[in-house]
Amino acid sequence: MKNRTIGDVTVSAIGLGGMPMSIEGRPDEERSVATIHAALEAGVTLIDTADAYHMTADDDGHNELLIAKALKSYGGDTSGVLVATKGGHLRPGDGSWTLNGHPDYLKEAAKASASRLGVDSIGLYQLHRPDPAVPYEESVGALRDLLDEGVIRMAGISNADVNQIRQANEILDGRLVSVQNQFSPKFRSSQGELELCDELGLAFLPWSPLGGITGASDLGGKGDTFARIAGVHGVSPQVLCLAWELALAPVVVPIPGASRPASIRDSATAADLELTADEVAELSGL
């Protein structure tokens, strides 16, 4: 597995998104643990989660607990695995998503996440989504305080625009390390944020990097091109998507979600797929 960098930590070029293993339609725990173990076996050393990745009101933090259990039961060395979690987005249990960006809440949420993950300090903690009811500087200020207190080692933000990235980095005294936004062949509205991250040396973590695709025909209406180039390389369209994203900038670290071992094994191979400049340009121009 080729590597990339988040802050001062080296991680695999492809990460694992944990959400599908804990929300509606989630598999049983045995398959989820097998999926996480398959990711580790494939060389994945970045696992992304959130306290809001759960299904009912009484299983808050389900995904964090699941990841902690899977890491503990894995037979190999997990000391190099970076677990990134998020706070500020909530699921009250009725299927909806709500927000709470209040600093006091975020500080308590981070400590609760650390407890569920079984760590003294969270490797990477991210503000899940801006809360319009709370000034952004106050929410990010909570991350600054958590850094200063040692509750978290690194701080990131998610679902942020260009101005918020610059603002967060200033509030954090230059200690912002990552931005996690939606980005895929279907959803390219964060192209400007990706380019700013490349300029500032911040890791850009595309969430839903496959855009929820199930096949080549779903790739933003441009499936024929993706299918053709994927066929040239003998890979799935999903692997081609991830390889294209990796080729856009050295700061990009896609975090495809998975709930089956075969899915993450396939995704992990994208780190070794080298695309030509012409292929990248063609896919980028779609």
TAVENTA-V23613 format. One record per residue. N is the residue number from 1. PHI is phi in whole degrees, 0 to 359 (999 if undefined). OMEGA is omega in degrees with one decimal (999 if undefined). NEAR is the number of other ideal C-beta (glycine too) atoms within 12 Angstrom. Layout:
n phi omega near
N PHI OMEGA NEAR
N PHI OMEGA NEAR
//
This chain:
n phi omega near
1 999 175.0 29
2 288 -172.4 25
3 244 171.1 24
4 221 -172.7 35
5 233 169.9 25
6 237 -174.7 39
7 61 178.6 30
8 256 -176.4 15
9 247 174.7 27
10 273 -179.5 20
11 230 175.3 39
12 295 -178.4 39
13 294 175.0 39
14 243 176.7 47
15 256 177.7 51
16 237 174.4 53
17 269 -172.0 45
18 272 -171.1 47
19 307 -176.5 40
20 300 -178.6 34
21 275 -174.6 43
22 225 -179.0 37
23 261 -178.5 28
24 307 -178.6 18
25 80 -176.8 13
26 294 178.5 27
27 282 176.0 23
28 288 -173.9 15
29 299 -178.3 22
30 300 180.0 19
31 290 179.0 23
32 296 178.4 39
33 298 177.9 27
34 297 178.3 27
35 294 179.0 42
36 295 177.9 45
37 296 178.0 31
38 297 177.6 27
39 298 179.7 46
40 298 179.5 35
41 295 179.8 24
42 278 177.6 32
43 98 178.6 29
44 289 179.5 48
45 235 174.3 38
46 231 177.3 47
47 236 -177.7 47
48 254 -179.4 50
49 218 176.6 50
50 194 178.5 48
51 292 -178.9 40
52 276 179.6 38
53 277 176.4 40
54 206 -172.2 32
55 247 -177.3 26
56 243 -175.9 17
57 294 -175.2 17
58 258 175.7 11
59 236 176.9 22
60 307 179.8 27
61 77 -177.6 37
62 306 -175.5 33
63 290 177.2 43
64 298 179.0 41
65 296 179.3 31
66 297 -179.8 41
67 296 178.2 48
68 300 179.7 30
69 294 -178.8 25
70 294 178.6 39
71 295 -178.8 34
72 292 -176.8 19
73 272 -179.4 19
74 289 -175.9 24
75 282 -177.0 11
76 261 -178.9 20
77 282 178.7 11
78 245 -176.2 28
79 295 -179.0 14
80 266 -178.5 21
81 273 175.7 35
82 262 174.9 44
83 261 179.5 48
84 253 177.7 49
85 234 -172.9 52
86 220 176.0 43
87 216 178.7 49
88 111 175.2 43
89 246 -174.8 35
90 231 173.8 29
91 235 -176.8 30
92 290 175.8 18
93 107 179.1 19
94 256 -179.4 12
95 93 -178.8 13
96 270 174.6 12
97 240 178.3 22
98 235 -175.6 21
99 233 170.1 25
100 209 -179.6 31
101 258 -179.6 36
102 293 -176.5 22
103 306 -179.2 28
104 298 178.6 19
105 295 -177.9 27
106 299 180.0 42
107 295 178.3 31
108 291 179.1 21
109 297 179.4 39
110 296 179.3 42
111 294 177.3 29
112 294 177.8 23
113 296 178.7 41
114 300 179.0 31
115 296 179.9 22
116 294 179.6 31
117 282 179.0 39
118 73 -179.0 20
119 233 176.0 30
120 281 -178.5 14
121 218 -179.1 25
122 288 -177.4 40
123 300 178.2 39
124 217 178.5 49
125 244 -173.1 53
126 235 169.8 51
127 290 -169.5 52
128 294 -179.2 41
129 198 177.1 33
130 303 177.6 31
131 256 -177.8 27
132 301 -178.2 14
133 276 -177.6 16
134 232 176.1 23
135 306 -175.2 18
136 302 -178.5 30
137 296 178.1 21
138 286 177.8 27
139 297 179.5 43
140 292 176.2 39
141 301 176.5 28
142 295 176.9 40
143 297 177.7 45
144 300 -179.7 30
145 294 178.5 27
146 295 174.4 37
147 297 -177.6 30
148 297 -179.3 17
149 277 -179.9 20
150 82 177.8 17
151 292 177.0 32
152 231 179.4 41
153 271 -178.8 30
154 221 -178.0 34
155 237 176.5 47
156 222 176.6 50
157 230 -178.4 49
158 223 179.0 46
159 55 -176.3 36
160 248 175.7 37
161 263 -175.6 22
162 302 -179.4 24
163 296 179.3 17
164 292 176.8 31
165 296 179.4 39
166 296 -179.9 25
167 296 -179.0 24
168 297 -179.5 41
169 296 177.6 30
170 291 179.7 19
171 298 -179.0 28
172 274 178.6 36
173 56 177.7 16
174 78 -176.4 17
175 261 174.4 29
176 294 -177.4 39
177 245 -173.7 40
178 205 175.0 48
179 227 179.6 46
180 245 -179.9 48
181 233 174.3 42
182 291 178.5 31
183 200 -179.9 40
184 193 175.5 38
185 303 178.7 40
186 280 -172.0 24
187 240 -176.2 24
188 244 -177.3 28
189 292 178.6 16
190 263 177.5 33
191 301 179.2 25
192 295 178.0 22
193 292 176.5 38
194 299 -178.5 38
195 295 177.4 22
196 293 177.2 28
197 299 177.9 39
198 298 179.2 21
199 296 -175.6 19
200 270 -178.5 26
201 77 178.3 22
202 262 175.7 41
203 294 176.1 46
204 247 -174.5 45
205 252 179.4 46
206 292 171.7 45
207 266 -170.9 42
208 51 -174.7 30
209 293 176.6 45
210 264 177.2 43
211 65 -179.7 32
212 72 -176.8 23
213 289 173.2 32
214 241 179.7 14
215 190 -175.0 18
216 300 -176.5 27
217 292 -177.4 15
218 268 -173.3 22
219 284 175.3 34
220 56 -179.1 26
221 76 -177.7 15
222 242 -173.7 28
223 299 -177.1 27
224 298 -180.0 20
225 293 178.2 27
226 297 -179.8 40
227 296 -178.8 25
228 296 -178.5 19
229 290 176.0 35
230 298 179.1 33
231 296 177.4 17
232 301 -177.2 19
233 266 179.3 23
234 69 -179.9 12
235 233 176.5 28
236 284 174.6 30
237 303 179.1 39
238 296 178.3 41
239 296 178.4 36
240 298 177.6 41
241 305 -177.3 49
242 295 179.1 49
243 295 176.7 41
244 297 179.5 45
245 297 177.8 48
246 299 -177.4 40
247 284 -177.0 29
248 289 179.9 32
249 192 -178.5 30
250 290 -180.0 21
251 266 -175.4 31
252 281 176.2 42
253 226 -178.7 52
254 294 179.1 50
255 233 -179.2 54
256 297 174.7 51
257 285 178.8 40
258 207 173.6 40
259 225 176.2 34
260 225 178.7 25
261 306 -177.4 28
262 298 -177.6 19
263 294 -177.9 36
264 287 174.8 44
265 297 178.5 28
266 296 -178.3 30
267 300 -176.3 44
268 298 -178.5 39
269 290 -179.1 32
270 298 -178.7 43
271 296 -177.4 33
272 259 -178.7 22
273 270 179.3 33
274 262 177.3 19
275 262 176.2 29
276 284 178.3 16
277 299 179.2 13
278 293 178.6 13
279 294 178.3 24
280 299 180.0 22
281 296 -179.7 16
282 295 179.6 21
283 293 -179.8 35
284 289 -177.4 24
285 275 -177.3 13
286 292 999 23
//
